[in-house]
């Protein structure tokens, strides 16, 4: 997915409402001095939630609600704001009752907690307003849960919405069709966050992606023309975080940082100069398309700016599947060589992979495993193909009569929400075998070592600077949970010895190698739980199909994965 006031203006951007389609409810004016509770719902545990790792370090959440604190910066100065991240603290009835308005931003994965929050607010007679990716993709569903729903991006319309909320003329549903100029976006209200509770802080440089991947909702929600902030604007946000005492890593949350490669290069160069002047105070992570390998000047500038890690959407080694899903940017070169170019250029690569494309057969699981091993990608997120609402894939599945309309999609670990070309039990069991092989302890730790071997760090790169107390706390918890109590303790100590004996002279590799050590407690346990749940689902689907003699099983609603058990009982 800003502490100073930012000038707001009334935009001429077109805002469509349902005023002509249905009678608008009458809302009580909230006045100019309203109190607003901004709520970030809890995510269920996930691959990138790092729940197992968080059990061993002082922080409680991976990253903050950037969208919500951006909306907070758009609110009039006369409003009193409180932010509540449900990952960090419970929401009490007193919190709801304090507020005149409950504002929620949510992704689809947060829908269960979002629904509960909206329902409780309504029971207590509080007004509710929701926006964010879930509201933009399924507004009709959210319209039944909340008093006000915003579809689209808020920057150029929120001044008008705020005035209507105050006056009692607000609509129940706002649709923003045009994409705002993000250079007008204010500095997020980082001062509202409990900064010490997060492992990473987030900033955003661009929105949108130029590509046309069939399964991706980024292009339908944010558009195919990447819009960027100015380098000075982004650097001001980073400076704001520094002024608040932030010294850990910063995630640039763009869905494709290099979507506008010209502007990304300008930012990287300015960030590099800023880092040199200040002694490299922060390290950056981001996400990019694999054609970064074909842009050596940009890759070099990113490394000089102290980018350390990049997430790549590799998806599959199958050219047929890439072509079928319209991910043409991954067909322009040898994927392994492109990954190796990025690793040699100075970035540690993590990546996402998908099985279940129409052209996939039963060989895809071995092909994916072999590819990930060859590429030396330690953190490989592998999931089953899903068809999110608004995507071209969703529309195609609907046209072909393959969409499970009532499926409760949550993540790539859920049963697919459409009729797959591969028999569903074959797909699910093949996926389970792949996940098990990837996160078998010896295999995982060996891949971690290989990822450090092929990664050519540069002299200008610096790791994040966590406090020594937090580092000591994490190490001691890791030794107890992983080195003493876990069933993979022999692999743990073997990897730890290899890490310090071979890479102790490289601070960057040592930092991320140690991070991979702690992350094992998340990836290994989480993958086991997912496999057990999917195997249970598979047996149920087979039993249902046999009982009804139907070739089209109804998928179970999403996997409900509990938080990883605390490491110290």
Phi and psi in degrees as a GROMACS rama.xvg file:
@    title "Ramachandran Plot"
@    xaxis  label "Phi"
@    yaxis  label "Psi"
@TYPE xy
-72.3034  -14.1772  UNK-3
-104.215  156.679  UNK-4
-67.6939  148.564  UNK-5
-128.002  133.998  UNK-6
-62.5681  128.551  UNK-7
-106.236  153.485  UNK-8
-143.646  158.057  UNK-9
-81.2518  121.325  UNK-10
-89.5071  152.257  UNK-11
-87.4429  4.23095  UNK-12
-56.9615  138.839  UNK-13
-70.4556  128.392  UNK-14
-121.214  113.585  UNK-15
-93.5409  142.57  UNK-16
-127.987  176.367  UNK-17
-92.4769  22.1932  UNK-18
-58.8503  -36.35  UNK-19
-83.7245  -16.9452  UNK-20
-91.7756  -28.9838  UNK-21
-154.398  151.398  UNK-22
-60.7815  139.124  UNK-23
-87.9575  134.628  UNK-24
-66.3903  153.203  UNK-25
-92.6384  126.765  UNK-26
-112.144  145.662  UNK-27
-70.6401  137.016  UNK-28
-58.994  136.823  UNK-29
-92.6357  -14.6992  UNK-30
79.7795  170.888  UNK-31
-83.6435  -11.8695  UNK-32
-114.179  37.0432  UNK-33
-71.8725  155.138  UNK-34
-103.149  130.364  UNK-35
-122.328  127.4  UNK-36
-101.812  115.081  UNK-37
-93.5507  119.806  UNK-38
-117.766  129.817  UNK-39
-106.785  108.612  UNK-40
-64.4707  160.658  UNK-41
-77.8267  138.843  UNK-42
-84.8257  146.303  UNK-43
-70.0897  156.579  UNK-44
-54.7181  143.727  UNK-45
-151.191  175.511  UNK-46
-57.5877  -45.0077  UNK-47
-92.4812  6.3166  UNK-48
-77.3967  -23.0653  UNK-49
54.7904  38.0462  UNK-50
-59.43  -41.5477  UNK-51
-64.5705  -37.614  UNK-52
-68.6731  -41.4493  UNK-53
-63.4804  -23.9881  UNK-54
-66.744  -14.2177  UNK-55
-112.321  -3.48708  UNK-56
-123.049  163.382  UNK-57
-66.2728  -27.7103  UNK-58
-72.3122  157.982  UNK-59
-114.192  -9.97928  UNK-60
-150.07  152.326  UNK-61
-73  -44.8812  UNK-62
-153.873  160.725  UNK-63
-90.2894  171.413  UNK-64
-81.7844  83.9453  UNK-65
-62.4469  -42.5983  UNK-66
-60.5208  -40.1413  UNK-67
-68.8394  -39.8448  UNK-68
-76.9595  -17.5526  UNK-69
-72.4076  -43.0767  UNK-70
-62.0526  -37.7578  UNK-71
-58.0092  -36.5109  UNK-72
-71.0627  -18.9192  UNK-73
-85.9942  -13.1518  UNK-74
-71.1008  146.135  UNK-75
-58.7735  147.749  UNK-76
-64.6037  -17.2804  UNK-77
-78.5409  -11.1508  UNK-78
-81.7542  143.158  UNK-79
-97.7463  123.593  UNK-80
-114.497  139.209  UNK-81
-130.781  139.576  UNK-82
-109.108  133.646  UNK-83
-129.103  112.495  UNK-84
-92.0623  113.657  UNK-85
-68.4636  -14.9053  UNK-86
-71.236  -19.7711  UNK-87
-105.739  -29.6542  UNK-88
-152.293  154.88  UNK-89
-78.4217  155.335  UNK-90
-98.5384  117.407  UNK-91
-92.0806  159.091  UNK-92
-59.6726  -32.9172  UNK-93
-62.1454  -31.6917  UNK-94
-67.3647  -44.645  UNK-95
-61.1366  -46.7748  UNK-96
-69.8508  -22.7307  UNK-97
-65.2297  -31.6863  UNK-98
-92.9327  149.328  UNK-99
-86.3749  -25.6703  UNK-100
-143.425  131.875  UNK-101
-102.831  117.745  UNK-102
-108.632  127.717  UNK-103
-124.76  137.419  UNK-104
-120.25  138.288  UNK-105
-152.074  149.375  UNK-106
-96.8844  166.688  UNK-107
-60.5335  -35.8622  UNK-108
-63.6906  -19.8385  UNK-109
-93.0634  10.8187  UNK-110
-63.4613  -35.3289  UNK-111
-63.7002  -47.5616  UNK-112
-69.8659  -35.5842  UNK-113
-60.4795  -46.7952  UNK-114
-60.1418  -40.9085  UNK-115
-66.0137  -40.6575  UNK-116
-64.3308  -46.5136  UNK-117
-64.826  -39.0496  UNK-118
-65.378  -43.0909  UNK-119
-67.1206  -39.139  UNK-120
-61.3888  -40.8054  UNK-121
-67.0433  -39.6741  UNK-122
-60.2968  -33.7314  UNK-123
-90.3761  5.91479  UNK-124
76.3772  24.3605  UNK-125
-95.833  145.084  UNK-126
-74.8671  143.485  UNK-127
-128.723  145.786  UNK-128
-138.824  128.28  UNK-129
-128.574  141.202  UNK-130
-142.494  -169.697  UNK-131
105.342  -178.769  UNK-132
-59.1838  -39.3037  UNK-133
-66.3571  -43.7123  UNK-134
-62.5077  -34.8195  UNK-135
-73.4519  -24.794  UNK-136
-97.7457  -25.9289  UNK-137
-137.621  61.8512  UNK-138
-64.9478  -34.4248  UNK-139
-63.3163  -38.4783  UNK-140
-65.6725  -45.1643  UNK-141
-70.9686  -27.059  UNK-142
-61.0906  -28.2921  UNK-143
-80.0224  -16.3019  UNK-144
-100.085  -29.9438  UNK-145
-120.903  157.397  UNK-146
-71.8849  -36.779  UNK-147
-133.226  136.438  UNK-148
-129.011  132.566  UNK-149
-111.126  121.958  UNK-150
-103.946  116.815  UNK-151
112.543  -168.058  UNK-152
-97.4933  147.465  UNK-153
-93.8509  -22.0366  UNK-154
-49.3014  -49.4913  UNK-155
-92.827  3.09041  UNK-156
-124.32  -10.259  UNK-157
-70.3612  -28.0345  UNK-158
-60.3155  -41.3621  UNK-159
-67.689  -43.832  UNK-160
-61.2886  -42.8727  UNK-161
-61.0035  -42.5714  UNK-162
-63.4569  -37.447  UNK-163
-72.4078  -34.5523  UNK-164
-62.7951  -43.0018  UNK-165
-64.3468  -39.1753  UNK-166
-86.6613  -12.3347  UNK-167
86.3355  17.6617  UNK-168
-112.003  13.4576  UNK-169
-66.3236  144.246  UNK-170
-80.3354  160.809  UNK-171
-82.5841  -23.9844  UNK-172
-140.716  123.114  UNK-173
-111.616  132.168  UNK-174
-118.535  117.701  UNK-175
-102.649  111.975  UNK-176
-85.3251  -37.1623  UNK-177
-86.3382  159.353  UNK-178
-97.9092  128.265  UNK-179
-72.9091  159.44  UNK-180
-77.779  108.967  UNK-181
-72.0985  -10.6714  UNK-182
-69.1297  -12.0304  UNK-183
-94.1008  1.3781  UNK-184
-74.9576  135.974  UNK-185
-76.9575  169.403  UNK-186
-69.3199  127.329  UNK-187
-56.9299  153.458  UNK-188
-81.994  69.5213  UNK-189
-60.8313  -23.2909  UNK-190
-68.0254  -14.9352  UNK-191
-81.449  -12.4644  UNK-192
-86.6266  153.822  UNK-193
-88.2543  84.4745  UNK-194
-56.6149  -35.4039  UNK-195
-71.2543  -6.74196  UNK-196
-89.8564  -4.6922  UNK-197
-114.545  144.696  UNK-198
-81.3011  -32.9422  UNK-199
-129.39  152.452  UNK-200
-109.929  154.893  UNK-201
-117.143  141.478  UNK-202
-134.657  162.511  UNK-203
-131.469  131.24  UNK-204
-101.914  -39.4293  UNK-205
-139.428  161.877  UNK-206
-130.582  144.294  UNK-207
97.2844  165.094  UNK-208
-147.406  138.094  UNK-209
-77.7442  -8.85483  UNK-210
-89.0644  -176.814  UNK-211
-137.421  38.8641  UNK-212
-56.8833  130.825  UNK-213
-64.7336  -31.1894  UNK-214
-92.864  1.64423  UNK-215
-100.435  130.371  UNK-216
-93.3557  -2.11713  UNK-217
-60.7442  -43.0152  UNK-218
-71.428  -25.6022  UNK-219
-86.1705  -28.5087  UNK-220
-88.4851  -43.6445  UNK-221
-110.517  -7.42413  UNK-222
92.9789  164.691  UNK-223
-96.9868  0.458081  UNK-224
-106.542  101.451  UNK-225
-59.6576  132.048  UNK-226
-111.795  132.892  UNK-227
-123.554  156.028  UNK-228
-79.4816  171.907  UNK-229
-81.3744  153.613  UNK-230
-54.8165  -41.1045  UNK-231
-62.0245  -37.2091  UNK-232
-63.8091  -46.6912  UNK-233
-65.4485  -41.3603  UNK-234
-64.416  -35.3339  UNK-235
-61.8894  -38.2886  UNK-236
-65.1407  -41.1892  UNK-237
-65.2264  -40.3328  UNK-238
-62.6542  -37.8164  UNK-239
-60.5026  -43.5704  UNK-240
-62.8862  -41.9287  UNK-241
-60.9692  -40.8706  UNK-242
-65.68  -23.1886  UNK-243
-89.2993  2.64205  UNK-244
96.9707  8.23616  UNK-245
-73.0006  128.169  UNK-246
-131.209  4.15633  UNK-247
-95.1679  -166.947  UNK-248
-71.0766  156.909  UNK-249
-124.405  128.002  UNK-250
-97.7507  119.139  UNK-251
-84.787  108.416  UNK-252
-82.8133  8.53495  UNK-253
-52.4134  140.346  UNK-254
-72.3328  -21.8818  UNK-255
-152.225  95.7175  UNK-256
-56.1759  -32.5976  UNK-257
-100.558  18.8695  UNK-258
-56.3954  -41.062  UNK-259
-108.017  88.9957  UNK-260
-66.2792  -32.1954  UNK-261
-63.2458  -48.4696  UNK-262
-70.0617  -34.2236  UNK-263
-63.5592  -38.9622  UNK-264
-64.9313  -42.5405  UNK-265
-61.6981  -42.686  UNK-266
-63.9307  -46.8061  UNK-267
-58.4259  -41.4496  UNK-268
-65.1465  -42.8513  UNK-269
-68.6615  -37.433  UNK-270
-64.6613  -38.1045  UNK-271
-61.6769  -43.4116  UNK-272
-64.3993  -42.0274  UNK-273
-61.5219  -42.0737  UNK-274
-64.3891  -44.1929  UNK-275
-61.5676  -39.383  UNK-276
-68.6364  -24.2407  UNK-277
-115.152  9.05  UNK-278
76.5981  29.8273  UNK-279
55.2234  64.393  UNK-280
-75.4336  -20.9525  UNK-281
-135.055  155.427  UNK-282
-115.319  147.128  UNK-283
-115.704  144.396  UNK-284
-117.097  154.524  UNK-285
-162.084  -179.304  UNK-286
-120.434  139.492  UNK-287
-147.873  162.369  UNK-288
-80.5569  160.062  UNK-289
-70.8396  -14.2086  UNK-290
-69.533  0.277796  UNK-291
-55.2086  -32.8255  UNK-292
-61.8844  -25.0603  UNK-293
-93.0182  8.04479  UNK-294
-125.857  73.0449  UNK-295
-60.1792  -34.3725  UNK-296
-65.8724  -41.6052  UNK-297
-68.6323  -43.083  UNK-298
-59.1332  -45.3604  UNK-299
-63.723  -41.9005  UNK-300
-65.562  -37.4969  UNK-301
-63.6044  -43.1736  UNK-302
-64.5589  -41.4724  UNK-303
-64.3167  -25.6632  UNK-304
-85.016  5.02553  UNK-305
71.7843  35.0782  UNK-306
-72.3141  133.685  UNK-307
-111.445  -40.7268  UNK-308
-132.597  144.452  UNK-309
-134.284  137.879  UNK-310
-95.5407  130.466  UNK-311
-116.095  136.513  UNK-312
-87.5922  83.4936  UNK-313
-76.0775  -44.688  UNK-314
75.1511  -59.5825  UNK-315
-163.717  148.719  UNK-316
-81.0785  -2.66612  UNK-317
-83.105  113.513  UNK-318
-63.1585  -36.1429  UNK-319
-63.6143  -42.4189  UNK-320
-67.9874  -41.0999  UNK-321
-61.2663  -42.0489  UNK-322
-67.2134  -42.0433  UNK-323
-64.8626  -31.7078  UNK-324
-94.8898  5.25967  UNK-325
66.2675  29.8908  UNK-326
-94.2753  66.3439  UNK-327
-67.5931  -26.2432  UNK-328
-63.6011  -20.3146  UNK-329
-90.9733  5.94793  UNK-330
-107.644  5.02292  UNK-331
-90.0831  -2.00127  UNK-332
-165.926  -178.282  UNK-333
-77.509  116.973  UNK-334
-60.3095  -42.2504  UNK-335
-62.3376  -44.1565  UNK-336
-66.3225  -36.4587  UNK-337
-66.3213  -42.4666  UNK-338
-62.1642  -43.8637  UNK-339
-63.1544  -36.3891  UNK-340
-60.6039  -42.1718  UNK-341
-68.7485  -40.7083  UNK-342
-64.6919  -44.2234  UNK-343
-68.5846  -26.4969  UNK-344
-74.2531  -13.6246  UNK-345
124.771  3.0872  UNK-346
-111.463  136.403  UNK-347
-80.2261  129.334  UNK-348
-103.913  127.756  UNK-349
-117.75  159.245  UNK-350
-155.578  161.834  UNK-351
-112.187  144.715  UNK-352
-136.467  151.475  UNK-353
-134.574  139.022  UNK-354
-120.493  154.122  UNK-355
111.108  11.5658  UNK-356
-66.6834  156.626  UNK-357
-57.3188  -33.6217  UNK-358
-84.7319  -6.85495  UNK-359
-68.8226  139.592  UNK-360
-119.67  -170.223  UNK-361
-70.4209  -8.96447  UNK-362
-80.2722  -12.9133  UNK-363
-64.1494  -29.33  UNK-364
-68.9459  -43.1152  UNK-365
-67.8108  -37.9913  UNK-366
-64.4982  -40.8101  UNK-367
-63.9199  -45.1837  UNK-368
-60.2222  -48.2832  UNK-369
-62.7041  -38.8345  UNK-370
-64.2814  -47.7309  UNK-371
-62.1683  -40.2555  UNK-372
-63.7288  -45.8563  UNK-373
-63.5398  -38.1857  UNK-374
-74.889  -14.8018  UNK-375
58.6114  50.7806  UNK-376
-100.939  104.75  UNK-377
-64.8279  -48.3834  UNK-378
-99.3023  91.735  UNK-379
-107.972  110.85  UNK-380
-88.6164  109.47  UNK-381
-109.01  132.13  UNK-382
-143.493  173.927  UNK-383
-93.3337  144.252  UNK-384
-58.1566  135.758  UNK-385
-126.688  161.885  UNK-386
-117.916  87.3937  UNK-387
-66.3492  148.876  UNK-388
-54.9794  147.398  UNK-389
81.8684  -14.8445  UNK-390
-79.1646  155.814  UNK-391
-57.4739  -34.213  UNK-392
-64.364  -42.1099  UNK-393
-58.2314  -46.8085  UNK-394
-65.9866  -38.1076  UNK-395
-66.5013  -45.1191  UNK-396
-61.2952  -35.0622  UNK-397
-66.9747  -44.2011  UNK-398
-62.8312  -37.297  UNK-399
-84.0225  1.4212  UNK-400
70.2988  23.4029  UNK-401
-104.417  -6.18865  UNK-402
-79.8956  130.742  UNK-403
-86.1403  97.3065  UNK-404
-60.264  -31.3747  UNK-405
-98.5016  6.04527  UNK-406
-64.7722  142.071  UNK-407
-103.005  78.5601  UNK-408
-65.4294  132.092  UNK-409
-127.049  -44.692  UNK-410
-156.245  177.354  UNK-411
-75.4648  0.515482  UNK-412
-97.1042  -3.54158  UNK-413
-82.0349  160.235  UNK-414
-60.1654  133.578  UNK-415
-53.5846  145.248  UNK-416
-92.2617  24.353  UNK-417
-149.248  165.083  UNK-418
-73.7423  115.126  UNK-419
-81.8635  151.414  UNK-420
-66.8424  -41.7883  UNK-421
-76.5648  138.029  UNK-422
-50.6259  133.341  UNK-423
-57.6147  -45.2359  UNK-424
-61.5417  -34.8408  UNK-425
-65.1206  -44.4092  UNK-426
-62.1195  -47.4285  UNK-427
-65.6401  -43.1823  UNK-428
-71.5808  -35.4038  UNK-429
-64.4388  -40.7852  UNK-430
-62.9672  -42.7651  UNK-431
-61.5639  -42.4981  UNK-432
-62.3024  -40.99  UNK-433
-63.4265  -46.6264  UNK-434
-63.8991  -39.7148  UNK-435
-63.4979  -44.9186  UNK-436
-63.7167  -43.2015  UNK-437
-64.0226  -36.6215  UNK-438
-113.033  28.1991  UNK-439
-70.1292  133.507  UNK-440
-52.0176  -50.5401  UNK-441
-60.8617  -41.3915  UNK-442
-64.8206  -45.4385  UNK-443
-61.3933  -50.0352  UNK-444
-65.9634  -36.1009  UNK-445
-62.5352  -40.6405  UNK-446
-67.4069  -34.1135  UNK-447
-61.0996  -44.495  UNK-448
-62.4188  -45.9286  UNK-449
-60.9049  -38.2857  UNK-450
-63.6374  -33.4688  UNK-451
-75.3814  -34.4511  UNK-452
-65.0866  -43.1802  UNK-453
-83.7624  -14.4299  UNK-454
-80.8514  120.579  UNK-455
-103.133  91.557  UNK-456
-68.6632  157.818  UNK-457
-113.95  157.109  UNK-458
-60.8428  -26.9832  UNK-459
-78.8481  -12.9098  UNK-460
-81.2191  141.392  UNK-461
-130.882  139.873  UNK-462
-76.039  165.256  UNK-463
-59.6759  165.453  UNK-464
-119.446  73.5183  UNK-465
-69.9662  153.819  UNK-466
-65.272  152.895  UNK-467
-67.9193  -29.4059  UNK-468
-66.5735  -42.2373  UNK-469
-65.0447  -38.3889  UNK-470
-63.5879  -45.4983  UNK-471
-63.6163  -42.1877  UNK-472
-58.6144  -48.1456  UNK-473
-63.0704  -41.2778  UNK-474
-64.6895  -45.9251  UNK-475
-65.0805  -40.7026  UNK-476
-64.7611  -38.3148  UNK-477
-63.9692  -45.6542  UNK-478
-58.6771  -43.1002  UNK-479
-69.6979  -49.9338  UNK-480
-73.5205  -40.7486  UNK-481
-99.4396  -42.357  UNK-482
-82.0417  -17.91  UNK-483
-114.576  -49.1779  UNK-484
-96.2166  -20.177  UNK-485
-78.4024  164.015  UNK-486
-87.066  4.16181  UNK-487
-119.299  26.6925  UNK-488
-62.2028  -32.8102  UNK-489
-65.6019  -42.3727  UNK-490
-64.8576  -36.546  UNK-491
-58.8122  -53.0902  UNK-492
-68.1249  -33.7614  UNK-493
-62.6525  -45.1868  UNK-494
-67.3082  -42.1905  UNK-495
-60.3747  -41.415  UNK-496
-63.5182  -44.6468  UNK-497
-62.1318  -42.8111  UNK-498
-59.2562  -49.9336  UNK-499
-78.5253  -29.9311  UNK-500
-76.2912  -30.3369  UNK-501
-103.213  -26.5646  UNK-502
-123.508  12.3957  UNK-503
-65.3713  -19.0822  UNK-504
-83.3276  -4.80771  UNK-505
-118.319  103.094  UNK-506
-61.318  -36.1838  UNK-507
-68.7041  -47.5767  UNK-508
-64.8025  -37.6987  UNK-509
-64.1593  -39.6207  UNK-510
-64.5656  -50.5277  UNK-511
-76.6227  -26.6346  UNK-512
-66.5489  -39.373  UNK-513
-68.2669  -36.8842  UNK-514
-62.4542  -38.8622  UNK-515
-67.0323  -31.7071  UNK-516
-62.4289  -49.8807  UNK-517
-67.6947  -37.2871  UNK-518
-64.383  -22.3172  UNK-519
-56.7701  -34.1942  UNK-520
-68.9863  -19.832  UNK-521
-88.0161  -55.9298  UNK-522
-61.5718  -43.0212  UNK-523
-67.101  -44.1402  UNK-524
-73.8682  -40.4353  UNK-525
-64.9968  -42.5444  UNK-526
-62.5295  -38.5965  UNK-527
-62.8075  -41.9544  UNK-528
-65.4536  -44.7026  UNK-529
-59.1768  -44.6934  UNK-530
-61.5343  -43.9106  UNK-531
-62.874  -41.9155  UNK-532
-67.2703  -42.7031  UNK-533
-68.3039  -35.6036  UNK-534
-64.0136  -39.4821  UNK-535
-64.1909  -42.5851  UNK-536
-62.4597  -39.853  UNK-537
-63.6454  -43.1429  UNK-538
-63.5205  -39.212  UNK-539
-65.3309  -43.9012  UNK-540
-62.7889  -41.8954  UNK-541
-64.2323  -39.3446  UNK-542
-67.3564  -40.9651  UNK-543
-65.4595  -41.676  UNK-544
-65.4709  -39.3515  UNK-545
-67.5691  -38.033  UNK-546
-70.3174  -36.6207  UNK-547
-97.4951  -7.76246  UNK-548
54.1717  32.523  UNK-549
-100.195  134.01  UNK-550
-81.3813  -5.53866  UNK-551
-117.616  91.4474  UNK-552
-72.1051  150.066  UNK-553
-87.1694  124.504  UNK-554
-69.2008  145.934  UNK-555
-70.2993  148.323  UNK-556
-56.2917  164.111  UNK-557
-50.6362  154.323  UNK-558
-64.3013  131.313  UNK-559
-102.344  96.2729  UNK-560
-92.0182  119.673  UNK-561
-72.6985  160.688  UNK-562
-59.0991  139.858  UNK-563
-53.0735  139.198  UNK-564
-59.452  140.941  UNK-565
-53.0954  147.025  UNK-566
-75.2837  -22.5488  UNK-567
-119.54  112.661  UNK-568
